[in-house]
Amino acid sequence: MPCRGRGESEGHLEFRHRAINVGAIGTGRNAEPSDAGEVIQIIRSTLADIYSQEVAQKVRVQYGGSVKPGNIRDFMAHPEVDGALVGGASLDPEEFALIVKYR
């Protein structure tokens, strides 16, 4: 559900979402890029219903699962994914640098 109140003002909508498989927490397993894209499409559809299609397309939605140097390119290639929230891989400077420079 979109954040209301603190995160919403004229011209600004704050939205945070992390779809997780509870059984996968801490395992380093990630969703497939197509799964992440499908969830983001649902988020955008919901935002369009609540606000407008224009707002839904302006909101940046990031994948918040397990991204690593070996899978970041696939997630970022998906047209619905606007970015990634890097978790444990950010603790290793070399891994993090590879993620940042995935292109």
C-alpha positions in Angstrom: 0.0 0.0 0.0 1.4 3.4 -0.8 2.6 5.5 2.1 0.3 8.3 3.0 0.9 11.2 5.3 4.6 11.7 5.9 5.7 10.3 2.4 3.1 12.1 0.3 3.0 15.7 -0.6 2.1 17.6 -3.8 4.3 16.2 -6.6 5.9 13.6 -4.3 4.9 10.1 -3.5 7.0 7.8 -1.5 6.5 4.1 -1.9 8.4 1.3 -0.3 7.8 -2.4 -1.0 9.7 -5.6 -0.6 8.1 -8.8 -1.7 9.8 -11.6 0.1 9.5 -15.4 0.4 9.8 -15.7 4.2 11.5 -19.1 3.8 14.2 -17.5 1.7 15.3 -14.8 4.2 19.0 -15.0 4.8 19.5 -17.7 2.2 20.8 -15.5 -0.5 18.2 -16.9 -2.9 16.6 -14.4 -5.2 13.4 -14.1 -7.3 13.6 -14.5 -11.1 13.8 -11.1 -12.9 10.4 -11.9 -14.5 8.9 -12.5 -11.1 10.2 -9.1 -9.9 8.8 -7.5 -13.0 5.4 -9.1 -12.5 5.2 -7.8 -8.9 6.3 -4.3 -10.0 3.5 -4.4 -12.7 1.0 -5.1 -9.9 2.4 -2.3 -7.9 2.1 0.1 -10.8 -1.4 -1.1 -11.6 -2.5 -0.4 -8.0 -0.9 3.0 -8.0 -2.7 3.8 -11.3 -6.0 2.7 -9.7 -5.4 4.9 -6.6 -3.8 7.9 -8.3 -3.4 7.9 -12.0 -1.4 6.2 -14.8 0.9 9.2 -15.0 1.8 8.9 -11.3 2.2 5.1 -11.6 4.7 5.5 -14.4 6.7 8.2 -12.5 7.2 6.2 -9.3 10.5 4.4 -9.3 10.2 0.8 -8.0 13.3 -1.0 -7.1 13.9 -4.8 -6.7 14.8 -5.5 -3.1 15.9 -9.1 -3.2 19.3 -10.7 -3.3 21.3 -9.0 -6.0 24.9 -10.1 -6.7 27.4 -9.4 -9.5 26.2 -12.6 -11.3 22.5 -11.5 -11.5 22.3 -7.7 -11.4 22.5 -7.4 -15.2 19.4 -9.7 -15.6 17.4 -7.7 -13.1 18.4 -4.3 -14.5 17.6 -5.5 -18.0 13.9 -6.1 -17.1 11.9 -3.0 -18.2 9.8 -2.8 -15.0 12.8 -2.8 -12.6 14.0 0.8 -11.9 16.9 -0.2 -9.6 18.0 -2.5 -6.9 18.4 -2.3 -3.2 21.6 -4.1 -2.4 21.7 -6.1 0.9 24.5 -8.3 2.1 26.6 -8.0 -1.1 27.1 -4.3 -0.1 29.3 -5.5 2.8 32.0 -6.8 0.5 33.6 -3.8 -1.3 34.7 -5.9 -4.3 31.2 -7.4 -4.8 29.5 -4.1 -4.3 31.8 -2.4 -6.8 31.0 -5.1 -9.4 27.3 -4.6 -8.8 27.6 -0.8 -9.2 29.6 -1.3 -12.4 27.4 -4.0 -13.9 27.2 -2.4 -17.3 
